[in-house]
Amino acid sequence: MTQGKAAGDRISIGDIESQLRSLGGSAQAVVSESKTTATAAAAVGGVLAVAGVYLLGRRRGRRRATVLEIRRV
């Protein structure tokens, strides 16, 4: 966690920079992991959406199709 400083020590800009860099580095790792998971989920969702639209379109096409009956007289 954090280490306590002695009462007379001052916090330098370098201390702050190093702390922010360590926080930023760990945040970058989490973002890159999440980005690959989100990309995969979006791809699967897109495929499912296209398949659903296709199947609903087929169903509607069958329902509205005309049945033509030809008879010889």
HELIX and SHEET records of a PDB file:
HELIX    1   1 ILE A   13  ARG A   64  1                                  52    
END                                                                             
